[in-house]
Amino acid sequence: MIPPDAAGGVTQATVVKKTAPKTDYKPADVSPQRRVQRSYSVRLWSIRHSRGLEWFYARFADMFLMLHPLWKLVGYGRVEAPVKFVERHVKGFMFDCRMCGQCVLSSTGMSCPMNCPKQLRNGPCGGVRANGNCEVEPDMPCVWVKAWEGSRNMEKGDAILSLQKPVDQSLRETSAWLRVTAQAAANRETEKAGASA
């Protein structure tokens, strides 16, 4: 049976709901917002657990730095492909990583700024919706709103206030893990050289 036309300010959806047969069955996940949230569920979980991930990430970076002699012996160029494969899949699953090669997750509350449709690296645009969703993708929570929430949980959460450099496109599809490790190792060697001089 087709419901009558909506009249007197009553919406068609209200008319359909009133004329629908009453049963105990209620379909799960009928809310579009709930479906959308589920599609971003791992990314949102990572942001909610940013403090634990910050702790884990620091230990992981220390372990990678300890392996620097091995990476240097084998050659950073040779280990790039397997490390990049693991990095792409782990960070892709956890953070929807875009492999920009310049990871700033520890500075942005474990919310990857490359997920922003405008790829903004230093805060939200002026078009964040009243519900905290993206201007370009209305169903997606704003990456920078979530970054702020995640950073408030972290010990070094004020790092979100630091100015990020523009994306260097030449580093796209390279391993941020190896690049950060090589830089940390070079800094450590410079400090040792300076201390011994």
Backbone bond lengths (Angstrom), bond angles and torsions (degrees), N, CA, C in turn:
res aa  C-N    CA-C-N  psi(-1)  N-CA   C-N-CA  omega(-1)  CA-C   N-CA-C  phi
1 M - - - 1.454 - - 1.528 109.09 -
2 I 1.308 116.81 132.11 1.462 122.01 179.46 1.519 108.22 -85.65
3 P 1.345 117.03 127.06 1.464 119.09 -179.43 1.521 110.93 -66.71
4 P 1.319 117.41 151.88 1.465 119.93 178.88 1.523 110.17 -65.35
5 D 1.334 115.08 160.36 1.461 120.19 178.80 1.521 110.32 -60.50
6 A 1.332 115.07 146.10 1.459 119.69 177.10 1.524 109.11 -68.14
7 A 1.319 115.60 136.05 1.459 119.74 -179.91 1.519 109.16 -142.31
8 G 1.296 115.63 158.61 1.472 120.78 175.45 1.521 113.67 64.55
9 G 1.317 118.41 35.11 1.465 121.07 177.40 1.515 114.43 81.17
10 V 1.339 118.60 2.06 1.465 121.92 178.08 1.526 108.16 -86.86
11 T 1.317 116.69 131.70 1.462 119.77 -177.79 1.522 111.21 -77.87
12 Q 1.318 115.03 158.43 1.463 121.44 178.11 1.533 110.22 -60.62
13 A 1.344 117.22 -38.25 1.468 121.01 179.99 1.525 111.00 -62.15
14 T 1.326 117.50 -38.58 1.471 121.23 179.10 1.522 110.57 -66.74
15 V 1.335 116.01 -41.14 1.468 120.52 178.97 1.522 110.32 -63.15
16 V 1.343 116.62 -44.49 1.464 121.35 179.96 1.528 109.74 -62.33
17 K 1.327 117.08 -43.14 1.463 121.24 -178.91 1.523 111.16 -63.27
18 K 1.338 117.35 -40.55 1.475 121.12 -178.62 1.525 111.59 -70.02
19 T 1.344 116.06 -33.29 1.467 118.54 -177.53 1.526 113.09 -88.07
20 A 1.339 116.98 -7.97 1.470 120.15 179.99 1.528 109.78 -68.64
21 P 1.341 116.95 144.60 1.466 119.31 178.41 1.526 111.30 -63.53
22 K 1.325 117.01 140.05 1.467 122.15 -178.49 1.530 109.89 -86.84
23 T 1.345 116.25 123.95 1.465 121.91 176.44 1.518 108.48 -140.80
24 D 1.330 115.64 172.48 1.465 120.52 177.12 1.520 112.18 -80.14
25 Y 1.323 116.57 -13.14 1.465 120.32 -177.85 1.528 110.18 -77.22
26 K 1.324 114.73 129.61 1.466 120.24 173.58 1.519 106.96 -129.91
27 P 1.338 118.41 117.18 1.464 120.21 -177.46 1.527 111.70 -62.77
28 A 1.315 114.99 142.18 1.468 120.50 178.82 1.524 109.69 -83.44
29 D 1.311 115.39 150.63 1.466 122.63 175.13 1.526 113.08 55.19
30 V 1.335 116.91 45.17 1.458 118.97 176.62 1.527 111.02 -84.50
31 S 1.317 116.18 -12.71 1.464 119.74 -179.66 1.522 109.96 -78.57
32 P 1.342 117.75 123.47 1.478 118.89 176.77 1.521 111.16 -59.93
33 Q 1.328 117.44 -35.70 1.471 120.22 179.99 1.525 110.19 -62.64
34 R 1.350 117.68 -40.75 1.455 120.85 179.65 1.527 110.66 -66.36
35 R 1.330 116.79 -38.62 1.472 119.97 177.40 1.521 110.62 -62.72
36 V 1.324 116.44 -43.26 1.461 120.93 -179.98 1.519 110.34 -64.27
37 Q 1.338 117.17 -45.30 1.464 120.86 179.76 1.519 110.05 -59.00
38 R 1.349 116.85 -38.03 1.455 119.77 -179.95 1.531 110.62 -66.16
39 S 1.342 117.16 -35.29 1.464 119.22 -179.80 1.527 111.60 -67.73
40 Y 1.338 117.17 -22.45 1.463 121.53 176.51 1.524 111.31 -106.50
41 S 1.325 117.46 16.77 1.468 120.72 -168.77 1.525 113.66 -61.99
42 V 1.329 119.19 -41.17 1.468 120.12 -178.63 1.523 109.84 -69.09
43 R 1.335 116.21 -43.05 1.468 120.34 177.51 1.534 110.30 -58.85
44 L 1.326 116.77 -44.39 1.469 120.87 -179.78 1.528 111.04 -68.93
45 W 1.340 117.20 -34.71 1.470 120.82 176.37 1.526 109.45 -62.37
46 S 1.322 116.67 -42.96 1.469 120.97 -179.96 1.522 111.01 -61.10
47 I 1.310 117.04 -38.62 1.461 121.04 179.60 1.522 110.36 -69.22
48 R 1.332 116.96 -42.14 1.478 120.66 178.87 1.524 111.40 -63.65
49 H 1.326 116.98 -31.01 1.467 122.10 -178.11 1.529 111.75 -106.17
50 S 1.322 115.61 32.64 1.467 121.04 -174.74 1.527 112.65 -62.42
51 R 1.320 117.78 -33.13 1.472 119.03 -179.27 1.526 111.13 -66.48
52 G 1.318 117.08 -45.60 1.466 120.60 177.62 1.519 111.81 -64.17
53 L 1.326 116.34 -39.07 1.461 120.05 178.73 1.528 110.88 -69.51
54 E 1.334 117.00 -33.51 1.473 120.44 175.71 1.526 109.83 -61.90
55 W 1.334 117.05 -44.14 1.465 121.74 178.78 1.532 110.06 -62.25
56 F 1.335 116.15 -47.04 1.459 120.78 -179.11 1.530 111.07 -63.74
57 Y 1.319 117.02 -42.48 1.459 122.41 -177.81 1.526 110.96 -62.35
58 A 1.348 116.09 -39.22 1.476 119.92 178.63 1.526 110.51 -63.95
59 R 1.337 117.78 -42.40 1.473 121.53 178.39 1.528 110.89 -66.50
60 F 1.324 115.42 -39.27 1.461 120.96 179.47 1.533 110.20 -63.98
61 A 1.334 116.99 -42.39 1.468 121.28 178.61 1.526 110.80 -63.96
62 D 1.344 116.50 -39.19 1.470 120.32 177.31 1.525 110.77 -63.08
63 M 1.343 116.00 -41.81 1.466 120.38 179.55 1.538 110.41 -63.91
64 F 1.329 116.79 -42.97 1.461 120.60 178.87 1.521 110.82 -63.36
65 L 1.344 116.46 -37.34 1.460 120.49 179.06 1.528 110.71 -67.67
66 M 1.351 116.82 -36.37 1.470 120.37 175.96 1.532 110.94 -63.15
67 L 1.330 116.08 -30.17 1.467 120.86 -179.71 1.534 112.45 -84.53
68 H 1.335 117.24 1.49 1.469 120.62 -178.98 1.534 112.77 -52.22
69 P 1.353 119.34 -44.84 1.475 117.73 178.23 1.528 113.10 -57.83
70 L 1.330 116.55 -36.81 1.470 120.39 177.60 1.522 110.57 -66.99
71 W 1.360 116.28 -46.89 1.468 119.91 179.63 1.537 109.54 -59.51
72 K 1.332 116.25 -39.54 1.467 121.13 -178.33 1.528 110.53 -69.05
73 L 1.342 115.96 -40.71 1.464 120.88 179.97 1.531 110.87 -64.13
74 V 1.330 116.06 -49.08 1.471 120.97 -179.44 1.529 109.97 -71.35
75 G 1.319 115.35 -36.71 1.462 120.65 -176.99 1.517 110.30 110.19
76 Y 1.318 115.76 121.75 1.467 119.53 -179.02 1.525 111.56 -57.86
77 G 1.318 116.36 -35.32 1.467 120.46 179.21 1.518 113.03 -63.46
78 R 1.341 116.31 -34.26 1.473 120.09 -179.38 1.523 112.49 -75.80
79 V 1.332 116.97 -34.77 1.470 118.85 -177.88 1.523 112.14 -86.82
80 E 1.318 116.72 -7.68 1.478 120.73 -178.04 1.529 112.25 -55.53
81 A 1.332 117.53 -49.81 1.473 120.72 -175.08 1.523 112.81 -61.13
82 P 1.360 120.31 -51.77 1.461 118.11 -179.51 1.526 113.22 -67.10
83 V 1.346 117.07 -38.41 1.469 119.23 179.00 1.521 109.93 -65.97
84 K 1.325 116.54 -41.65 1.471 120.62 179.11 1.529 110.96 -62.55
85 F 1.328 117.20 -38.03 1.470 121.44 178.50 1.528 110.10 -60.43
86 V 1.338 116.40 -47.93 1.473 120.79 179.87 1.526 110.20 -65.78
87 E 1.330 115.97 -45.51 1.472 120.66 -178.55 1.528 111.13 -59.68
88 R 1.323 116.20 -44.98 1.470 120.63 -179.25 1.534 111.25 -58.89
89 H 1.340 116.27 -43.62 1.455 119.12 -175.52 1.528 112.33 -77.12
90 V 1.316 117.35 -39.83 1.470 120.07 179.96 1.524 109.97 -68.11
91 K 1.324 116.61 -53.19 1.463 119.93 -177.93 1.527 111.95 -71.12
92 G 1.328 116.68 -29.54 1.461 119.79 175.95 1.517 111.23 -64.24
93 F 1.331 116.14 -42.54 1.468 120.71 179.24 1.524 111.29 -69.23
94 M 1.337 116.50 -46.02 1.468 120.79 -174.05 1.529 113.86 -75.89
95 F 1.337 117.04 -39.20 1.468 120.20 -169.51 1.522 113.92 -127.92
96 D 1.327 119.00 4.93 1.464 122.73 -172.67 1.530 109.99 56.82
97 C 1.324 115.56 44.99 1.467 123.26 -176.99 1.526 111.19 -60.32
98 R 1.345 116.17 140.54 1.467 122.66 178.70 1.528 112.28 -105.38
99 M 1.358 116.95 8.28 1.472 122.62 178.61 1.525 111.97 52.73
100 C 1.333 115.25 53.79 1.465 119.62 177.49 1.524 111.03 -77.02
101 G 1.330 117.77 -16.35 1.456 121.85 179.77 1.517 114.04 82.50
102 Q 1.338 116.84 1.90 1.470 121.96 -178.78 1.518 109.29 -133.90
103 C 1.319 116.12 62.28 1.461 122.52 -172.58 1.525 110.91 -63.26
104 V 1.335 115.90 130.00 1.469 121.61 178.11 1.530 110.68 -125.73
105 L 1.331 116.77 23.25 1.465 120.83 -177.51 1.523 112.64 -54.82
106 S 1.330 117.12 -38.12 1.468 119.63 -178.33 1.523 111.61 -69.43
107 S 1.332 117.48 -15.73 1.464 121.45 178.02 1.524 112.57 -101.23
108 T 1.314 117.46 -9.56 1.472 119.92 -175.15 1.526 112.35 -124.72
109 G 1.323 116.43 37.42 1.460 119.87 174.37 1.504 115.02 60.46
110 M 1.337 117.40 28.40 1.464 124.46 -178.40 1.532 112.04 63.97
111 S 1.326 116.49 24.20 1.466 122.42 174.60 1.525 107.28 -111.16
112 C 1.321 116.90 117.59 1.472 120.58 -174.75 1.527 110.58 -74.95
113 P 1.341 117.98 118.38 1.461 119.54 -179.24 1.526 113.65 -66.65
114 M 1.333 117.25 -17.00 1.459 119.47 178.52 1.531 111.71 -71.26
115 N 1.353 117.51 -12.14 1.460 120.39 174.89 1.520 111.73 -77.59
116 C 1.322 116.61 -12.17 1.463 120.74 175.89 1.523 107.89 -67.72
117 P 1.335 119.70 127.80 1.468 120.55 179.80 1.527 112.96 -57.10
118 K 1.343 116.70 -26.60 1.464 120.56 178.17 1.538 111.27 -93.90
119 Q 1.323 116.35 -2.01 1.472 123.72 -179.64 1.527 111.61 52.61
120 L 1.321 115.97 43.57 1.458 121.31 178.17 1.521 109.18 -74.85
121 R 1.322 117.08 133.02 1.470 122.30 -175.96 1.529 113.00 -103.95
122 N 1.326 118.58 -6.92 1.463 120.33 -174.38 1.525 112.91 -135.21
123 G 1.302 116.37 49.35 1.456 119.97 175.56 1.517 112.82 108.36
124 P 1.330 115.39 170.14 1.468 120.43 -174.56 1.527 112.27 -74.50
125 C 1.312 114.42 161.03 1.459 120.60 173.85 1.529 108.25 -79.27
126 G 1.297 116.78 -177.56 1.467 120.03 179.95 1.516 112.87 -84.59
127 G 1.327 117.37 4.99 1.461 119.24 -174.45 1.517 115.28 -107.46
128 V 1.345 117.84 19.07 1.471 119.74 178.35 1.524 108.29 -62.84
129 R 1.309 116.89 131.12 1.465 121.17 -177.87 1.532 111.23 -73.08
130 A 1.312 116.19 163.41 1.475 121.97 -177.45 1.523 111.63 -59.99
131 N 1.339 117.61 -29.43 1.466 120.52 179.93 1.526 112.43 -87.00
132 G 1.354 117.77 5.29 1.463 121.63 178.44 1.513 113.81 86.38
133 N 1.328 117.32 9.58 1.459 120.78 -179.44 1.525 110.99 -93.29
134 C 1.322 114.11 168.37 1.464 122.88 -175.20 1.527 111.73 -72.55
135 E 1.323 115.87 145.59 1.467 121.80 176.66 1.524 110.82 -69.26
136 V 1.328 116.96 -40.01 1.464 121.45 -175.67 1.522 111.27 -80.72
137 E 1.344 116.73 -44.08 1.466 122.22 177.99 1.524 108.09 -114.48
138 P 1.328 118.05 90.37 1.469 121.84 -170.94 1.529 114.89 -58.71
139 D 1.333 118.17 -22.85 1.462 120.08 -179.36 1.523 112.79 -87.27
140 M 1.337 117.70 -9.96 1.465 120.99 -176.32 1.529 110.16 -96.54
141 P 1.350 117.11 131.42 1.467 119.01 173.36 1.523 109.78 -61.02
142 C 1.341 116.86 137.54 1.469 120.74 -179.28 1.520 109.50 -58.51
143 V 1.318 115.69 129.67 1.463 122.68 -179.14 1.527 110.61 -57.54
144 W 1.332 116.84 -39.48 1.468 120.49 -176.08 1.515 113.42 -79.69
145 V 1.314 117.56 -29.04 1.478 119.83 172.64 1.523 108.40 -64.36
146 K 1.326 116.43 -44.61 1.465 121.00 178.63 1.529 111.01 -68.02
147 A 1.339 117.26 -35.21 1.466 120.62 178.22 1.528 110.07 -61.30
148 W 1.314 116.15 -42.01 1.477 119.72 179.35 1.530 109.99 -64.24
149 E 1.348 116.63 -44.14 1.469 120.44 178.62 1.524 110.57 -59.98
150 G 1.330 116.96 -46.00 1.466 120.93 -179.91 1.515 112.11 -64.54
151 S 1.332 117.01 -39.19 1.467 120.00 -177.59 1.524 112.10 -67.28
152 R 1.315 117.41 -27.15 1.471 120.71 179.64 1.527 111.45 -69.14
153 N 1.334 117.42 -19.72 1.470 121.19 178.40 1.523 112.51 -87.07
154 M 1.329 116.93 -16.36 1.464 121.17 -170.24 1.527 112.05 -90.60
155 E 1.342 115.89 150.43 1.467 120.75 177.34 1.523 111.06 -63.99
156 K 1.323 116.62 -40.83 1.463 121.10 178.92 1.524 109.92 -103.95
157 G 1.320 115.36 42.70 1.465 121.57 -175.97 1.510 114.40 -65.95
158 D 1.333 118.01 -23.42 1.465 120.15 179.99 1.527 112.40 -71.64
159 A 1.327 116.76 -5.87 1.473 119.88 175.86 1.521 111.22 -62.90
160 I 1.335 116.71 -18.75 1.468 119.97 178.57 1.531 110.82 -65.76
161 L 1.321 116.93 -20.42 1.466 121.12 -179.98 1.527 112.54 -80.23
162 S 1.340 116.85 -12.35 1.468 120.77 179.29 1.526 110.27 -72.40
163 L 1.307 115.61 142.23 1.464 121.45 179.48 1.527 109.89 -75.19
164 Q 1.332 116.28 126.52 1.467 121.70 179.19 1.518 109.86 -92.57
165 K 1.323 115.92 143.39 1.463 121.02 176.76 1.526 109.50 -71.82
166 P 1.338 117.38 155.82 1.468 119.36 173.62 1.525 110.36 -61.92
167 V 1.305 116.53 156.80 1.460 121.57 -179.49 1.521 110.01 -66.38
168 D 1.324 115.28 129.01 1.458 121.70 174.63 1.528 106.73 -89.76
169 Q 1.323 116.32 104.37 1.470 120.50 -174.45 1.527 113.01 -63.91
170 S 1.333 117.58 -19.59 1.463 119.59 179.20 1.530 112.01 -70.03
171 L 1.337 117.21 -17.60 1.466 120.84 179.30 1.529 113.26 -92.61
172 R 1.329 116.58 -2.46 1.471 120.05 -179.80 1.525 110.35 -59.27
173 E 1.332 115.76 141.09 1.472 123.42 -179.49 1.534 112.43 65.95
174 T 1.333 117.04 27.53 1.461 121.04 172.72 1.527 108.36 -117.01
175 S 1.325 116.35 166.25 1.457 121.51 -176.60 1.528 111.27 -84.21
176 A 1.323 115.83 115.81 1.469 120.51 175.04 1.527 109.77 -69.33
177 W 1.327 117.68 -32.89 1.473 120.99 -179.91 1.525 110.63 -59.90
178 L 1.318 116.54 -48.88 1.462 120.28 -178.40 1.531 111.47 -68.94
179 R 1.317 117.28 -40.14 1.467 120.42 -179.81 1.524 111.02 -62.23
180 V 1.355 116.63 -45.81 1.470 120.99 179.30 1.528 110.28 -64.61
181 T 1.328 117.17 -39.98 1.467 121.19 178.76 1.522 111.19 -62.89
182 A 1.327 116.98 -46.64 1.469 121.00 179.74 1.525 110.86 -62.49
183 Q 1.339 117.23 -39.23 1.471 120.75 178.29 1.524 111.04 -66.59
184 A 1.344 116.52 -43.53 1.464 120.56 179.53 1.530 110.49 -63.23
185 A 1.325 117.02 -40.24 1.469 121.12 178.72 1.524 110.54 -65.27
186 A 1.332 117.37 -41.45 1.474 120.94 178.92 1.529 110.36 -64.93
187 N 1.336 117.13 -41.12 1.475 121.00 178.04 1.523 110.91 -63.58
188 R 1.339 116.09 -40.80 1.464 120.46 179.59 1.536 110.70 -63.99
189 E 1.328 116.29 -42.86 1.466 120.01 179.22 1.531 111.23 -66.15
190 T 1.333 117.33 -36.16 1.474 121.22 177.64 1.527 110.59 -65.14
191 E 1.339 115.97 -42.05 1.461 120.67 179.02 1.537 110.95 -64.37
192 K 1.343 116.14 -40.60 1.478 120.04 178.56 1.531 110.57 -64.57
193 A 1.333 116.66 -42.18 1.453 121.62 179.07 1.533 110.59 -63.61
194 G 1.332 115.86 -40.23 1.456 121.16 179.28 1.526 112.25 -67.65
195 A 1.331 115.87 -36.83 1.471 120.82 -179.83 1.529 111.24 -70.92
196 S 1.333 117.33 -34.75 1.461 120.93 -177.63 1.542 112.28 -81.00
197 A 1.339 116.11 -17.78 1.478 119.46 -177.60 1.528 112.19 -78.92
